[in-house]
Amino acid sequence: MEFIDLHPKLVHFPIALFSLGSILHIFRLFRNNELTLKVELIVLSTGLILSVFALLTGNMAATHFNEHGAHLAAKHGLNSINELMELHESFATYTIFNYSALLAGVFYIFVGNRKKSEIKNIGFIRLILVILSVAGLYFIYQTGVYGGELVYKHGVGTEFFRNMLLPK
């Protein structure tokens, strides 16, 4: 197995953790306690760390495709693959930035709670974090739509695609 083949295996961990992080954050609106806050912090932190590896392996896979397969795909009339790949990369980046901001906000609340200090504009901060939670789910969905189309419609990353475009 090549290192670039790790992307589809790694990417599902941050998807699950970020989705769970969003659900936990919304759940905390109704049942806010220190335990759920700590669990949310751990889930989002782990998701963010694993998303870096998913992003790196995805970039490696895209670079490999651009170096070895893009010209062959264009020759076979598969020009939309590059556009889909760019959309997939963009939404993956939006997802990581979104969950980084959500993690920062949750950490800010965690630190404020630990210091037993009153957090200024807590209502506004909570609203922003809920918006980030929902937006994050949307970004995950869009990333998956474009990634799924790359794999299931065009076969990018599959053995069939490699054998078709890069015969041995």
N, C-alpha and C positions, 0 to 999 in steps of 0.2 A: 504494500500500500504506500502510495506517495503521500508526502506531507500535504499536498493540495487537496487530497481526498478527505482530509479531516474536516473541512468546512461543513458539509452536510451532517456530519456526526456531532460536531461541537455546537452548531447554531441552535439546536433545540433546547439546550440547557438555559441560555439567557432568555429565550422566548418564554419558557415556562416560568422562570424566576421573575422576569419583569411582569408577566401577566399576573402572577400571584402577588407581586408587590402592589400592583394597581388595585387588585381586589382587596388586599389587606388594608390599603389606605382608605378605600371607600368604607370598608367594614369599621374602621376606627372612628368614622364619623358617628356611629351609633354605639360603639362599645370601646371607648378610648381608655386604655390603661397602659401602664408601663410595659407590661409583657408584650402586648400587641405592637407597641412602638419598637421595642427591641427586635422582635421577630421581623418586622418590616425592614428595619435597618440591616439586619443580617441578610435577608432575602435580596434586597436591592443591591447591597454591596457585592454579594456573591455573583449576582446577575451581571453587574457592571464589570467585574474582573473577568468573568467568562466571556463577556461580549467582546472584550479586547482580543482574546484569542480567536473568536469567531470572525471578527473583523480582519485580523491579520491573515488568517487562512483564506478568507474570501478574497482579499486583495491579491494574495498569491495565486489563487485559482484564476482570477480575472486577468492577471498579468500573463499567466501561462496561456490562457485562451488567446489573448491579444497577440502574443508572440508566435503562437503555433497554429492557431485555428481561425483567427478573424478573417484573414484573406481568403482562406478556403471556404469559410461560411458565406462570405460575400459572393464568391464564385458560384456557389450553389443557390444563390438567391435568398440567403438568410440574413439580410441586412438589418432586420429589426432586432436581432440578438444584441447588438451593441447598445441600442436605445433601451432595451429592457434591462440590460446589465447596469446601465447608468442610473435608471430609475430605482432598481433594486439597491444599488450602493447608496444613492441619495437618501432613500427612506431608512436604510439601516443606520446611516449617520444621524439622521433626525432622531431616530429611536434612542441612540446612545446619548446624544446631547439632552434629549428630553428626560431620560431616566437619571442622568447625572444631575440635572437641576432638581428633579424630585428627591433624589438622595440628599442633596445639599439642604433642601428645605426641611426634610424629615430630621436630618442631623441637627439643624438649627433648633428645631422644636425639642429634640432630645436633650441638647445641651441646656436649653432654657429650663426644661423640667428638672434637670439634675441640679441646677443652681438655685432652684426654687424661686426664680425671678419671673416677674410678669413680662410676657413677650408682647412688645408693642405691635399693634395691628394684627393680632392673631387671627381675627376673622378673615381679613383680607389674605393673609398668608395661607390659611386653610383653603380658601376658595381657589387660589392659584394652584395649590397642590392637587386639589381635586381635578381641576382643568388639566394639569399635567398628567394625572393618572389616566384620564379618559383619552387625552391626545396620544399618550404612549401606546394604549391599546390600538388606536387607529393606525399609528405608525407601524406597529408590529404587523397588523393585518395587511397593510399596503406592501410592506417588505415581503411578506409571504406570498402575496398575490403575484408580484413580479418574479420572485425566486421560483415559485411553483410553475409559472409560465415558462421560464427558462428551462426547467427540468422536464416538465410533462408535455409541453407543446413542442419544444425544440430539441430536447434531449441533452442539453448542455450538462457536462459533468458525468454523463453516463458512459459506460463502456461502448455502447453502440455508437454514440456520437464520436468518440475517439477513433474507433475502428473505421467509421465512414469517412471522416475527414483526415485522419492521420494513419493511413495504412502502413503496416510494418514492412 
